[in-house]
Amino acid sequence: MRLLRTLTPILTLLPALTLAGQDPRKYFHEPGGTDALGHYDARYYKGQVSYDEHRVYLRELIRSYLSVFTDLGVETWLAHGTLLGWWWNGKIMPWDYDLDVQVSTTTLYYLGQNYNRTEHNWEYTDPHSGETVQRTYLLDINPHHVELTRGNGMNIIDARWIDMSNGMFVDITGLAERDKGNKPGIWSCKNHHNYRTRDLYPMRESEYEGVTALIPYEFEKILAEEYGMKSLVTTEWKNHRWEEDKKDWIKIQPGH
C-alpha cells in the first residue's frame, strides 16, 4: 500500500453539495433512510456494496485515512464501533458498513483551512486477485463544524473521508471542552458523547487493519460506558460468532 499524492482542493465539486430534494440545512446526505443506505454519501453512491466486498473497501478506507493523517502529522484516533473492533482483534467488525474516528475541534479547524475538499490517491494490492488497485478519497469538512452546539441535529458529523468510487466513508467528529465553566476537562461531540481528559490522554499507539492507529488511554472504560460491559464479552452478534482459535468474527451459516 502507498499514498500516491495529495491533490489541491477540488472546487468544481462544490455545486454537488446540495442535491435535488434534499434538505439544504444538512451538509452530508445519504441515499436513503434505511440502515443499509445510511452508510453511503449520496453524491458518490452507485449501488449497495455486497457483504463479501464491503470489508475490502472499508479496510482501504481506514488504512488510507490513518496513513494520510500520520503523513500530515495530524492527530486522530479510533472511536465507537471502530474502537470496539480494534479491542476484539484490531480489525473491522464484519457487520459494520462505515467507520468512526475522532479529532479535536482545533484539528478540524486546521483541516478546514488547509485540506478541505482535497483528493488523496491510494494504491494497494487486491487480496484476492493480487492486482494493483488505485482509489481516490475525498476529505470533506462540514462547514458547520465551527458550531459548538448540536443545533437541529442535521450536522453532527463534522467531516468525512469518502471513497469516491462508491460513497462509503469514514465519519469524523470533533471533540471539544464545550462547557469549560461548568464542566472543565469534559470533552464532547455534537452527539453528546462525553469523555474525560484523563480517559483520552495520553493516547496509546497501536495498530488497526495493519497500520498505525491511536487509541484513547482508557479504551475499555470508554467502550463499557458507551456499549456496556456486554460488548466486551458477548461472542454472538448480528449473525456472527466469535471464534477464539481464529481470532475473528465468522458469519453464522443457516442451520448452524
C-alpha positions as CSV (number, residue, x, y, z in Angstrom):
1,M,0.0,0.0,0.0
2,R,1.2,3.5,-0.6
3,L,0.0,7.1,-0.8
4,L,0.5,8.3,-4.3
5,R,-0.2,12.1,-3.9
6,T,-2.3,14.7,-2.2
7,L,-4.1,17.0,-4.6
8,T,-5.3,20.6,-4.2
9,P,-9.0,21.3,-3.3
10,I,-11.4,20.2,-6.0
11,L,-13.6,23.3,-6.1
12,T,-15.6,22.1,-9.1
13,L,-17.4,19.6,-6.9
14,L,-18.9,22.3,-4.7
15,P,-22.2,22.6,-6.7
16,A,-22.9,19.0,-5.9
17,L,-23.2,19.6,-2.2
18,T,-27.0,20.1,-2.3
19,L,-28.8,17.5,-4.4
20,A,-32.4,17.7,-5.7
21,G,-35.0,17.0,-3.0
22,Q,-32.5,17.2,-0.1
23,D,-32.7,19.5,2.9
24,P,-30.2,22.3,2.3
25,R,-29.7,22.7,6.1
26,K,-27.9,19.3,6.1
27,Y,-24.4,19.1,4.6
28,F,-23.8,15.4,4.3
29,H,-26.6,13.4,2.6
30,E,-27.2,9.6,2.3
31,P,-29.2,8.0,-0.5
32,G,-31.9,6.6,1.8
33,G,-33.4,6.4,5.2
34,T,-32.7,2.7,5.8
35,D,-29.8,1.4,7.8
36,A,-28.2,-0.1,4.7
37,L,-28.5,3.1,2.7
38,G,-27.3,5.3,5.6
39,H,-23.7,4.2,5.1
40,Y,-23.1,5.9,1.8
41,D,-22.5,9.5,0.7
42,A,-25.3,10.3,-1.8
43,R,-23.0,12.2,-4.2
44,Y,-20.9,9.1,-4.9
45,Y,-23.4,6.3,-4.4
46,K,-23.7,3.8,-7.3
47,G,-25.4,0.9,-5.5
48,Q,-25.0,-1.2,-2.4
49,V,-21.7,-2.9,-1.9
50,S,-22.1,-6.6,-1.2
51,Y,-21.3,-8.3,2.1
52,D,-18.4,-10.2,0.5
53,E,-16.8,-7.0,-0.9
54,H,-17.5,-4.3,1.7
55,R,-14.7,-5.1,4.2
56,V,-12.1,-4.7,1.5
57,Y,-13.4,-1.2,0.7
58,L,-13.6,-0.3,4.4
59,R,-10.2,-1.7,5.1
60,E,-8.6,0.5,2.5
61,L,-10.7,3.5,3.6
62,I,-9.3,3.3,7.1
63,R,-5.8,2.3,6.1
64,S,-5.6,5.3,3.7
65,Y,-7.2,7.7,6.2
66,L,-4.8,6.7,9.1
67,S,-1.8,6.7,6.8
68,V,-2.5,10.1,5.3
69,F,-3.2,11.7,8.7
70,T,0.1,10.2,10.0
71,D,1.9,11.6,7.0
72,L,0.3,15.0,7.6
73,G,1.2,14.9,11.3
74,V,-2.5,15.3,12.3
75,E,-3.7,13.6,15.5
76,T,-6.8,11.3,15.1
77,W,-8.0,8.3,17.0
78,L,-10.5,5.4,16.7
79,A,-13.9,5.8,18.1
80,H,-17.3,4.0,18.7
81,G,-17.7,0.7,16.8
82,T,-14.3,1.1,15.1
83,L,-12.7,1.2,18.5
84,L,-14.7,-1.9,19.6
85,G,-13.4,-3.7,16.5
86,W,-9.9,-2.8,17.5
87,W,-10.5,-4.1,21.0
88,W,-11.5,-7.6,19.7
89,N,-8.9,-8.2,17.1
90,G,-7.6,-5.0,15.5
91,K,-10.0,-5.3,12.6
92,I,-13.3,-4.0,11.2
93,M,-16.4,-5.7,12.6
94,P,-17.8,-7.7,9.6
95,W,-21.3,-6.3,10.1
96,D,-20.1,-2.7,10.0
97,Y,-20.5,-0.7,6.8
98,D,-18.9,2.6,8.0
99,L,-16.1,3.6,10.3
100,D,-15.7,6.2,13.1
101,V,-12.8,8.4,14.2
102,Q,-12.4,11.5,16.2
103,V,-10.2,14.6,16.2
104,S,-10.1,17.7,18.3
105,T,-12.1,20.7,17.1
106,T,-8.8,22.6,16.8
107,T,-7.7,19.9,14.4
108,L,-10.9,20.2,12.5
109,Y,-10.3,24.0,12.0
110,Y,-6.8,23.3,10.8
111,L,-8.1,20.7,8.3
112,G,-10.8,23.0,7.1
113,Q,-8.3,25.8,6.5
114,N,-5.6,23.6,4.8
115,Y,-7.0,20.4,3.4
116,N,-10.8,20.8,2.9
117,R,-12.0,19.0,-0.3
118,T,-8.7,17.6,-1.2
119,E,-8.4,14.3,-3.1
120,H,-5.9,11.7,-2.0
121,N,-4.9,8.8,-4.3
122,W,-4.1,5.5,-2.7
123,E,-2.6,2.3,-4.2
124,Y,-2.9,-1.2,-2.7
125,T,-2.8,-4.9,-3.7
126,D,-6.2,-6.7,-4.0
127,P,-6.0,-9.6,-1.5
128,H,-7.9,-11.9,-3.8
129,S,-6.6,-11.2,-7.3
130,G,-3.2,-9.9,-6.5
131,E,-3.7,-6.9,-8.8
132,T,-2.7,-3.4,-8.0
133,V,-5.7,-1.1,-7.3
134,Q,-5.8,2.6,-7.2
135,R,-8.5,4.5,-5.3
136,T,-9.2,8.2,-4.7
137,Y,-10.6,9.5,-1.4
138,L,-12.1,12.9,-0.6
139,L,-11.5,14.7,2.7
140,D,-14.7,16.8,3.0
141,I,-15.1,19.2,6.0
142,N,-18.6,20.1,7.0
143,P,-18.8,24.0,7.2
144,H,-21.0,23.6,10.3
145,H,-18.0,22.1,12.2
146,V,-17.4,25.5,13.7
147,E,-20.7,25.4,15.6
148,L,-20.2,24.2,19.2
149,T,-23.8,23.1,19.7
150,R,-25.9,20.3,18.2
151,G,-28.4,22.7,16.7
152,N,-31.1,21.0,14.6
153,G,-29.1,17.7,14.7
154,M,-28.6,17.6,11.0
155,N,-24.8,18.3,11.2
156,I,-23.4,16.2,14.0
157,I,-20.9,14.7,11.6
158,D,-18.1,17.2,11.2
159,A,-16.2,15.7,8.3
160,R,-15.9,12.6,6.1
161,W,-13.2,10.6,4.3
162,I,-15.1,9.3,1.3
163,D,-14.4,6.6,-1.3
164,M,-15.3,8.5,-4.4
165,S,-15.9,5.2,-6.3
166,N,-18.9,4.1,-4.2
167,G,-19.7,6.7,-1.5
168,M,-18.6,4.6,1.5
169,F,-17.0,6.7,4.2
170,V,-15.2,7.3,7.5
171,D,-17.2,9.6,9.8
172,I,-15.0,12.2,11.5
173,T,-16.3,14.0,14.6
174,G,-14.7,16.7,16.6
175,L,-14.3,16.8,20.4
176,A,-14.1,20.0,22.4
177,E,-14.5,21.2,26.0
178,R,-17.8,22.7,25.2
179,D,-18.6,24.0,28.7
180,K,-15.3,24.8,30.4
181,G,-17.0,26.9,33.0
182,N,-19.3,24.2,34.4
183,K,-17.6,21.0,33.1
184,P,-13.9,21.5,32.9
185,G,-12.0,18.6,31.5
186,I,-15.1,17.1,29.8
187,W,-14.8,16.7,26.1
188,S,-17.8,16.0,23.9
189,C,-19.0,15.8,20.3
190,K,-22.3,17.2,19.0
191,N,-24.0,13.9,19.6
192,H,-23.4,14.1,23.3
193,H,-20.7,11.5,23.8
194,N,-18.7,12.7,26.7
195,Y,-15.1,11.9,27.7
196,R,-12.7,13.0,30.5
197,T,-9.3,14.4,29.5
198,R,-7.7,11.6,31.6
199,D,-9.6,9.0,29.7
200,L,-8.5,10.3,26.3
201,Y,-4.9,11.2,27.1
202,P,-2.1,10.2,26.8
203,M,-3.1,8.4,23.6
204,R,-1.8,4.9,23.1
205,E,-0.2,3.9,19.8
206,S,-1.4,0.6,18.3
207,E,-2.3,-0.9,15.0
208,Y,-5.7,-1.2,13.2
209,E,-6.0,-3.2,10.0
210,G,-2.2,-3.3,9.8
211,V,-1.4,0.4,10.0
212,T,-0.5,2.6,13.0
213,A,-3.6,3.9,14.9
214,L,-4.1,6.0,18.1
215,I,-6.3,4.6,20.8
216,P,-7.7,6.6,23.8
217,Y,-5.9,5.8,27.0
218,E,-8.9,4.4,29.0
219,F,-10.3,2.5,26.0
220,E,-12.0,-0.3,28.0
221,K,-13.7,2.3,30.2
222,I,-14.9,4.3,27.2
223,L,-16.3,1.2,25.5
224,A,-18.0,0.0,28.6
225,E,-19.7,3.4,29.1
226,E,-20.9,3.5,25.5
227,Y,-21.9,-0.1,24.8
228,G,-21.9,-1.8,28.3
229,M,-19.6,-4.5,29.5
230,K,-21.6,-7.0,27.4
231,S,-19.8,-5.6,24.3
232,L,-16.5,-7.0,25.7
233,V,-17.8,-10.5,26.4
234,T,-20.7,-11.2,24.0
235,T,-19.5,-13.7,21.4
236,E,-22.5,-13.8,19.1
237,W,-23.8,-10.7,17.4
238,K,-25.7,-9.9,14.3
239,N,-25.5,-13.4,12.8
240,H,-21.8,-13.6,13.6
241,R,-19.9,-15.8,16.1
242,W,-16.5,-15.0,17.7
243,E,-14.1,-17.9,17.1
244,E,-11.3,-17.7,19.6
245,D,-8.9,-20.0,17.7
246,K,-9.2,-17.8,14.5
247,K,-9.4,-14.5,16.5
248,D,-12.1,-13.4,14.2
249,W,-15.9,-13.0,13.8
250,I,-17.3,-15.6,11.4
251,K,-20.7,-15.4,9.8
252,I,-23.2,-18.0,11.1
253,Q,-24.5,-20.1,8.2
254,P,-28.2,-21.1,8.3
255,G,-28.8,-24.2,10.3
256,H,-25.6,-23.8,12.4
